Amino acid sequence: MVSTAFVTEMESPQGSTPRTKVEFIDKSFNVTDISVYYLSGANFEQVRQRAVAEIQAGQFDIVFTNYDDTFSEYVATSMLYNVDYHGARIRVSEGFLLPDGTLEYEPQCVLFIDQLSTDPLTSKITFSCRDILGFIMDKKLHAHPAAEIPIDDPANVGNGIVTGMAKLPFVTVNETWTLTCTTPGADGVAQFSVAGSVSGSIGPAVSGTEFVSTAHGLRFTIRGGGTNWSAGDKFTFSTKQHPEWSNVNAGKIIWSILTGYNWDTNVQENFSDLVFKFDPTQSDANTDLDYNAFATVIAVINAIGVFSIKGFIPYDTSAVTLLQNTIVMFLGSIYSGNDGRIKMTTYVPAFTPNFRTFSDTLKIMQLDYFRGIDEVINHVSVAYKGSDVWPWSNATLTLDGSFVDQDAASVASRGQYSQDFSIPWFSSSGDHVQDFTSKLITRYKDPPLEIEFLTGMDGLLTEMGDRVVINDVKSNFSGVIGEVTRIVKQFDQQPSSIMFRVRKDTTTNTIFGVIGSTDNEGDGLSPQSDNYDTASTPDRQFAYFSKSGSAAAPQYFIF
């Protein structure tokens, strides 16, 4: 948390002294202040799309002077000498010289170095960087494991092969398999024992005939070659459990995908090698993920009660596509925060309506707005997993459920503006798709108001997904509440500026009051105090309609 003096300087219309600090953080988290070398760049943009929950990685180029070879990696005195800087971090912070003479900074972005370019004529170097979401873009989950390819023993006499090896979600486990010829001969004659390191013997398999064990999630076909099989010929391979979840909170699934760890047990998943390996630490000390943000989303999803879902990740699945098709169910967003960590939010705002105000009487330098019919969604069609039946790994996942919703009045007035979704998740009720379609249409059945404005350092603490208040005399905006969907930070301009895009839809002004409990509800938040006067700050986020022991009527309270 920043100090009161920092906030005062940040909001001051004039007279503040902003400062930029740039730091190099190596892979061992050693920090070096390189602000004195900073020349330009570090202009950082974040965008959140409207309804499709599109995940985008931010990036920037940042330029430093290299007059003394500080960044010349082949010079022994350079800070980059024998240093693996690819994947190291650049942290940009903005701060102020406070009245007491001290400097205080607040991180604005943390990006990872992809490339270093040199310009010897001007003694400059440029780091090309991207934020942590860059490690997700264009990546595949459940890449086909090489260990699942059957390998023939070098001593084999027969020269056939094993084809069509497949596994079954929610059945196959991690184990090693050995196929050994027990009856020599050609296809139709030769037999092989089938033995797993976990399952034991489940054979035999006949050469030339597909072997299928649904109970053990294994199928394959042994095919003879020009030389018949001989006793003792063998093949070995492994099966790897699918990344899979059965009736699990959608937020916990995303945590598992990103870390390879189970949220509830904090134990590594059996399929951890097939997903991402971000820091799984379940505290604010996590270096990659904002644990508190994830915990909040998971608690909200528990409260909504319809996003306990079942599904698996097929071979070579696009990470971005899967994550987007998951967070869209709770109209969520995944983005990088000012501290560089991955954050997640839902469509349910924070309990307390504590919004930052931006105004033309304060630091707004420019403001415009637009409302487009192409932002309307009044008809939604969803294909989803409607049955609890799952395909073998060599078959395609079929989305056998469908749901359609619309706002008839909006369609009649504006025409049909449809959005299609493919949700690869199953729930017994199907509510996981019905819930989000109705909320989506409610939000976007009318053209949302998109406000873009340029402001100063008063926007330093505002992040994606925050709700803010906008006042502007010319546009007749008074107390307009909107959600931040785009941020452009321009640190190398004088004066430094931040551009915001704020979206106001039909539900933005909704203020949620959540009822507390005097019992432990297992949500990580309860119990709450029954007296507002003595309640802790977290407890005061809950709805208090009165207070215990009030001197005036009413004496009752709801919290």
C-alpha positions in Angstrom: 0.0 0.0 0.0 1.2 3.5 -0.8 1.4 6.2 1.8 -1.0 9.0 2.3 1.7 11.4 1.1 2.1 9.4 -2.1 -1.7 9.7 -2.8 -1.6 13.4 -2.1 1.2 13.9 -4.6 -0.5 11.6 -7.2 -3.8 13.6 -7.0 -2.2 17.0 -6.8 -3.2 19.2 -9.9 0.2 20.8 -9.9 3.5 21.0 -8.0 4.2 17.3 -7.7 7.5 15.9 -8.7 7.0 12.6 -10.5 10.0 10.3 -11.0 10.5 7.1 -13.1 12.5 4.2 -11.8 13.6 1.3 -14.1 15.1 -1.9 -12.7 16.7 -5.0 -14.1 15.7 -8.2 -12.2 17.7 -11.3 -13.0 16.4 -14.8 -12.9 17.6 -15.1 -9.3 15.5 -12.0 -8.4 18.6 -9.8 -7.8 17.5 -6.2 -8.5 19.7 -3.6 -10.2 18.5 0.0 -10.6 19.3 1.1 -14.2 17.2 4.3 -14.1 20.3 6.5 -15.0 20.6 4.7 -18.3 16.9 5.0 -19.3 16.3 7.1 -22.4 12.9 6.3 -23.8 10.2 3.7 -24.5 8.4 1.6 -21.9 5.0 2.7 -23.3 2.8 -0.1 -22.2 -0.7 -1.0 -23.4 -3.3 -3.4 -21.9 -6.6 -4.2 -23.5 -9.6 -6.2 -22.3 -12.1 -7.2 -24.9 -15.8 -7.0 -24.2 -17.4 -10.5 -24.0 -15.1 -13.0 -25.5 -12.7 -12.7 -22.6 -9.8 -12.4 -25.0 -6.4 -12.8 -23.4 -3.7 -10.4 -24.8 -0.1 -10.0 -23.8 1.3 -6.5 -23.3 4.7 -5.6 -24.7 7.1 -2.7 -25.1 10.5 -1.6 -26.3 12.7 0.3 -23.8 15.9 2.2 -24.8 19.0 2.7 -22.7 22.2 4.5 -23.2 25.2 2.2 -23.3 28.0 4.8 -23.3 30.0 2.8 -20.6 29.3 -0.7 -22.0 27.0 -1.5 -19.0 24.8 -3.6 -21.4 27.6 -5.0 -23.6 27.2 -8.6 -22.7 30.7 -9.6 -24.1 32.5 -7.0 -22.0 33.7 -8.4 -18.7 32.6 -5.3 -16.7 29.1 -5.4 -18.2 26.1 -6.2 -15.9 25.1 -8.7 -18.6 28.4 -10.5 -18.8 27.8 -14.3 -18.6 24.2 -13.5 -17.6 21.2 -15.2 -19.2 19.0 -12.1 -19.7 16.4 -13.7 -21.8 13.4 -14.1 -19.5 14.9 -11.6 -16.9 12.5 -8.8 -15.9 12.4 -5.1 -16.5 10.3 -3.3 -13.8 9.1 0.2 -14.4 7.9 2.2 -11.4 6.5 5.7 -11.1 6.9 7.7 -7.9 7.2 11.1 -6.3 9.6 13.2 -4.3 7.6 13.6 -1.1 7.5 16.8 1.0 9.8 15.2 3.6 12.5 14.7 0.9 12.0 10.9 0.5 11.3 9.1 -2.7 8.4 6.6 -2.9 7.6 4.4 -6.0 4.8 2.2 -7.1 5.3 -0.5 -9.8 3.5 0.1 -13.0 4.5 -2.9 -15.1 6.9 -5.8 -15.1 7.9 -7.3 -18.4 10.2 -10.1 -19.5 13.1 -9.5 -21.9 12.7 -11.3 -25.2 15.4 -9.5 -27.2 18.4 -7.2 -27.0 19.3 -5.0 -29.9 22.4 -2.8 -30.1 23.1 0.5 -31.9 26.8 1.1 -31.7 26.6 4.4 -33.6 24.6 6.1 -30.9 25.7 3.8 -28.0 22.2 2.7 -27.3 20.6 -0.6 -26.6 17.0 -1.7 -26.8 15.2 -4.4 -24.8 12.1 -5.8 -26.4 9.9 -7.1 -23.7 6.5 -8.7 -23.1 4.5 -9.3 -20.0 3.9 -12.6 -18.2 1.0 -13.5 -20.4 3.5 -13.8 -23.3 4.4 -17.2 -21.8 0.9 -18.4 -22.5 0.4 -17.1 -26.0 0.9 -19.6 -28.8 1.6 -22.4 -26.2 0.1 -25.8 -26.3 -1.2 -27.8 -23.3 -1.0 -31.6 -23.2 1.6 -31.8 -25.9 1.7 -35.4 -27.1 4.2 -37.0 -24.8 7.1 -38.8 -26.5 6.9 -41.5 -23.8 3.5 -42.6 -25.2 5.1 -43.8 -28.5 5.7 -47.5 -28.3 9.4 -48.5 -28.7 10.4 -51.9 -30.0 13.1 -53.8 -28.2 16.4 -53.9 -30.1 16.5 -57.7 -29.8 13.2 -58.2 -31.4 13.1 -60.8 -34.2 9.7 -59.8 -35.6 9.8 -56.5 -37.4 6.2 -55.3 -36.9 5.0 -52.2 -35.1 2.4 -51.0 -32.6 -0.1 -48.4 -33.9 -3.2 -46.6 -32.7 -2.2 -46.2 -29.1 -4.9 -44.2 -27.3 -5.9 -43.4 -23.7 -9.2 -42.6 -22.0 -9.9 -39.5 -19.9 -10.9 -40.1 -16.3 -9.6 -43.7 -16.6 -6.0 -43.8 -17.8 -3.3 -43.2 -15.1 0.4 -42.7 -15.2 2.1 -46.0 -15.8 4.6 -48.0 -17.9 3.4 -50.7 -20.2 5.2 -53.7 -21.5 3.9 -55.9 -24.4 5.7 -59.3 -24.6 5.3 -61.9 -27.2 4.2 -65.2 -25.6 2.9 -67.1 -28.7 5.1 -66.6 -31.8 3.7 -66.3 -35.3 2.1 -63.9 -37.8 -1.0 -61.7 -37.4 -4.0 -63.7 -36.1 -1.6 -66.2 -34.4 0.9 -64.3 -32.3 -0.1 -63.2 -28.8 1.4 -60.7 -26.5 1.0 -60.3 -22.8 0.0 -56.7 -21.7 1.3 -55.7 -18.3 1.2 -52.3 -16.6 3.3 -51.0 -13.8 0.1 -50.1 -11.9 -2.6 -52.2 -13.5 -0.7 -55.5 -13.7 -1.5 -58.0 -16.4 -4.6 -57.2 -18.5 -3.8 -59.2 -21.7 -3.4 -61.0 -23.9 -3.4 -59.0 -27.2 -3.5 -60.7 -30.5 -1.3 -59.4 -33.3 -3.5 -57.9 -36.1 -6.5 -57.3 -33.8 -7.1 -54.1 -31.9 -6.7 -54.5 -28.2 -9.1 -52.4 -26.1 -9.4 -52.2 -22.3 -12.0 -49.5 -21.3 -11.5 -50.4 -17.7 -7.8 -49.4 -17.9 -8.1 -46.7 -20.5 -5.8 -48.3 -23.1 -6.1 -49.3 -26.7 -3.6 -50.2 -29.5 -3.0 -52.6 -32.4 0.0 -54.8 -32.8 0.8 -55.2 -36.5 3.1 -57.9 -37.9 5.8 -57.2 -40.5 7.6 -59.3 -43.0 9.2 -61.4 -40.3 7.0 -63.2 -37.8 7.0 -62.5 -34.2 9.2 -64.5 -31.9 8.7 -65.4 -28.3 10.2 -62.7 -26.1 9.8 -59.9 -28.6 8.5 -56.8 -26.8 7.5 -53.2 -26.8 7.4 -50.6 -24.0 5.7 -47.3 -23.6 4.0 -45.2 -21.0 0.6 -43.6 -20.6 0.2 -40.2 -19.1 -3.0 -39.2 -17.3 -4.9 -36.5 -19.0 -5.1 -33.0 -17.4 -8.6 -33.6 -16.1 -11.0 -32.3 -13.4 -14.3 -33.8 -12.2 -16.8 -31.4 -10.6 -14.2 -28.8 -9.8 -14.6 -25.0 -9.3 -13.7 -23.3 -12.6 -11.3 -20.9 -10.9 -9.5 -23.9 -9.2 -9.1 -25.5 -12.7 -7.5 -22.4 -14.0 -5.1 -22.3 -11.1 -4.3 -26.0 -11.8 -3.7 -25.3 -15.5 -1.3 -22.4 -14.7 0.7 -24.0 -11.8 0.3 -27.8 -12.1 -0.9 -27.9 -8.5 -4.2 -28.8 -6.9 -5.8 -25.7 -5.2 -7.4 -27.6 -2.4 -4.5 -29.9 -1.4 -1.6 -27.7 -2.7 -0.1 -31.0 -4.0 1.4 -31.4 -7.5 -1.1 -32.8 -10.0 -0.4 -36.2 -11.6 -0.5 -34.4 -15.0 1.7 -31.4 -14.0 4.2 -32.0 -16.8 1.4 -31.4 -19.3 0.4 -27.9 -18.1 2.1 -24.7 -17.1 4.6 -24.4 -14.2 4.0 -20.9 -12.8 4.7 -20.4 -9.1 2.1 -22.4 -7.1 2.7 -20.6 -3.7 -0.6 -20.0 -2.0 0.2 -16.6 -0.5 0.9 -13.1 -1.6 4.6 -14.1 -1.8 3.7 -15.8 -5.2 6.0 -14.3 -7.8 3.9 -15.2 -10.9 0.2 -15.2 -9.8 -1.8 -12.8 -7.7 -2.9 -15.4 -5.1 -5.4 -13.1 -3.4 -7.1 -12.3 -6.7 -7.4 -16.0 -7.5 -8.8 -16.7 -4.0 -11.4 -14.0 -4.4 -12.6 -15.3 -7.8 -12.7 -18.9 -6.5 -14.8 -17.7 -3.5 -17.2 -15.8 -5.8 -17.5 -18.9 -8.1 -18.4 -21.0 -5.1 -21.0 -18.5 -4.1 -22.6 -18.5 -7.6 -22.7 -22.3 -7.4 -23.0 -23.3 -11.0 -19.4 -23.5 -12.2 -18.5 -26.9 -10.7 -17.5 -28.5 -14.0 -16.0 -31.6 -15.5 -13.6 -31.8 -18.5 -10.2 -32.7 -19.8 -7.5 -31.3 -22.0 -7.0 -33.2 -25.3 -3.7 -33.5 -27.0 -2.0 -30.2 -28.3 -4.7 -27.8 -27.1 -4.2 -24.1 -27.5 -3.7 -22.7 -24.0 -5.2 -19.3 -24.8 -8.3 -20.9 -26.4 -9.0 -23.2 -23.5 -8.5 -20.4 -20.9 -10.7 -18.0 -22.8 -13.4 -20.7 -23.1 -13.3 -21.2 -19.4 -13.2 -17.7 -18.0 -16.0 -16.6 -20.3 -18.4 -18.8 -18.2 -18.1 -16.4 -15.3 -17.4 -13.4 -17.6 -13.9 -13.2 -16.2 -10.7 -11.7 -17.3 -7.0 -12.7 -17.0 -4.4 -10.0 -17.3 -1.1 -8.8 -15.9 -1.3 -6.4 -12.9 0.9 -3.5 -12.2 3.2 -5.7 -10.3 3.7 -8.0 -13.3 1.7 -11.0 -11.8 -1.2 -12.7 -13.5 -4.5 -11.5 -12.1 -8.0 -12.9 -12.5 -11.3 -11.2 -12.0 -15.0 -12.0 -12.4 -18.0 -9.9 -13.4 -19.0 -9.5 -9.7 -17.4 -6.3 -8.5 -15.6 -5.9 -5.1 -18.0 -5.6 -2.2 -17.3 -2.0 -1.3 -18.1 0.6 -4.0 -14.8 2.6 -3.4 -14.2 4.1 -6.8 -11.5 6.4 -8.0 -12.8 9.6 -9.6 -11.4 11.2 -12.7 -12.7 14.6 -13.7 -12.1 17.5 -16.1 -11.7 19.6 -13.0 -8.8 17.5 -11.8 -6.3 16.0 -14.3 -8.3 14.8 -17.4 -6.6 16.5 -20.3 -8.7 15.1 -23.1 -11.9 13.0 -23.3 -14.1 11.5 -26.0 -16.6 8.7 -26.2 -18.3 6.4 -28.7 -21.2 4.0 -28.7 -21.3 1.4 -31.5 -24.0 -1.0 -32.6 -21.3 -3.6 -33.2 -20.8 -3.8 -29.5 -24.3 -5.2 -29.0 -24.9 -8.8 -28.1 -28.6 -9.7 -27.9 -28.4 -13.3 -29.1 -26.0 -16.0 -27.8 -25.5 -19.6 -29.1 -23.4 -22.0 -27.1 -22.1 -25.5 -28.1 -21.0 -27.3 -24.9 -20.3 -30.8 -23.5 -23.7 -32.0 -22.7 -23.1 -35.6 -21.8 -20.7 -37.2 -19.3 -19.2 -39.4 -22.0 -15.6 -38.8 -23.1 -13.7 -39.8 -26.2 -10.5 -41.7 -26.6 -7.4 -39.6 -27.1 -7.3 -40.4 -30.8 -10.9 -39.1 -31.4 -12.3 -35.6 -31.4 -14.2 -34.2 -28.4 -17.8 -33.7 -29.5 -19.7 -30.8 -28.1 -23.1 -32.5 -28.0 -25.0 -29.9 -26.0 -26.5 -26.6 -27.3 -28.1 -23.6 -25.7 -29.5 -20.5 -27.2 -30.6 -17.3 -25.4 -31.7 -13.9 -26.6 -33.3 -10.6 -25.6 -36.4 -10.4 -27.8 -36.9 -6.7 -27.3 -33.4 -5.9 -28.3 -33.5 -8.2 -31.3 -36.8 -6.6 -32.5 -35.5 -3.1 -32.0 -31.9 -3.5 -33.4 -31.8 -6.7 -35.3 -29.9 -9.8 -34.2 -26.3 -9.4 -33.0 -25.1 -12.9 -32.2 -22.1 -14.3 -30.4 -21.2 -17.9 -30.6 -19.2 -19.9 -28.0 -17.7 -23.3 -27.7 -17.5 -24.5 -24.1 -15.7 -27.9 -23.7 -16.9 -28.4 -20.1 -19.7 -30.5 -18.7 -22.0 -30.0 -15.7 -25.0 -32.2 -14.8 -27.4 -29.3 -14.8 -26.1 -27.3 -17.8 -26.3 -24.2 -15.7 -22.7 -23.3 -16.4 -23.7 -22.1 -19.9 -27.2 -20.8 -19.1 -25.9 -18.5 -16.3 -23.3 -16.7 -18.4 -25.5 -16.2 -21.5 -28.2 -14.4 -19.6 -25.7 -12.1 -17.8 -23.9 -11.5 -21.1 -27.1 -10.4 -22.9 -28.2 -8.3 -20.0 -24.8 -6.4 -20.2 -24.7 -5.9 -23.9 -28.2 -5.9 -25.3 -27.8 -2.1 -25.7 -24.7 -0.3 -27.1 -22.3 0.2 -24.2 -20.8 3.7 -23.6 -17.1 3.7 -24.3 -15.2 6.6 -22.8 -11.6 7.3 -23.6 -9.7 10.0 -21.6 -6.1 11.1 -21.1 -5.1 11.9 -17.6 -2.0 12.3 -15.5 -0.4 10.6 -12.6 -3.7 10.3 -10.7 -4.2 7.1 -12.7 -1.1 5.3 -11.3 -3.0 3.0 -9.0 -5.8 2.1 -11.4 -5.8 -1.3 -13.0 -7.7 -3.3 -15.6 -11.2 -4.3 -14.5 -11.4 -1.5 -11.9 -14.5 0.5 -11.8 -14.0 4.3 -11.8 -16.2 7.5 -11.7 -16.0 10.0 -14.5 -17.0 13.6 -14.5 -16.9 15.9 -17.6 -18.8 19.1 -18.0 -18.7 19.2 -21.9 -20.1 15.6 -22.2 -22.5 16.2 -19.3 -21.0 13.2 -17.5 -21.7 13.4 -13.7 -20.8 10.4 -11.6 -20.7 8.0 -14.6 -19.4 4.6 -13.4 -17.5 2.4 -15.8 -15.1 -0.5 -16.0 -11.5 0.0 -17.1 -11.0 -2.0 -20.3 -7.9 -0.4 -21.8 -4.8 1.3 -20.3 -1.9 3.0 -22.2 0.9 4.2 -20.0 3.3 6.7 -21.7 6.2 7.1 -19.3 8.7 8.8 -21.7 6.4 11.8 -22.4 6.6 15.1 -20.5 4.4 15.3 -18.7 3.8 11.6 -18.2 0.3 10.5 -19.1 -2.0 7.6 -18.9 -4.9 6.9 -21.3 -7.9 4.9 -20.2 -10.8 3.4 -21.9 -13.8 2.8 -19.7 -16.9 0.8 -20.6 -20.3 1.5 -19.1 -22.9 -1.2 -19.8 -26.3 -1.9 -18.4 -24.9 -3.6 -15.2 -21.9 -1.4 -14.4 -23.7 0.6 -11.8 -24.9 -2.4 -9.9 -23.5 -2.4 -6.3 -23.4 -5.8 -4.7 -24.0 -6.3 -1.0 -22.9 -9.7 0.3 -24.4 -11.2 3.5 -22.0 -12.3 6.1 -22.1 -15.2 8.6 -21.3 -15.8 12.2 -20.3 -19.4 11.4 -17.3 -20.6 9.4 -18.8 -21.4 6.0 -15.5 -22.8 4.7 -15.1 -20.0 2.2 -11.9 -18.6 3.7 -13.7 -15.4 4.6 -16.2 -16.2 7.4 -17.0 -15.9 10.2 -17.8 -12.1 10.2 -18.3 -9.9 13.2 -21.9 -9.0 14.0 -21.0 -5.5 15.1 -19.9 -3.0 12.4 -18.3 -0.7 15.0 -15.9 -3.4 16.1 -15.6 -5.3 12.8 -12.3 -5.7 11.0 -11.7 -4.0 7.6 -12.3 -7.2 5.6 -15.6 -7.8 7.6 -16.8 -4.4 6.8 -16.9 -5.3 3.1 -20.0 -7.2 3.9 -23.5 -5.6 4.0 -24.5 -4.1 7.4 -28.0 -2.7 7.4 -27.8 -1.7 11.0 -25.5 -2.4 13.9 -25.6 -4.4 17.2 -26.3 -2.2 20.2 -27.5 0.8 18.3 -29.0 3.5 20.6 -31.7 4.3 18.1 -34.2 2.1 16.3 -33.9 -0.2 14.6 -32.1 -2.5 17.0 -31.9 -5.4 14.6 -29.0 -5.9 12.1 -28.3 -7.8 8.9 -24.7 -8.4 8.0 
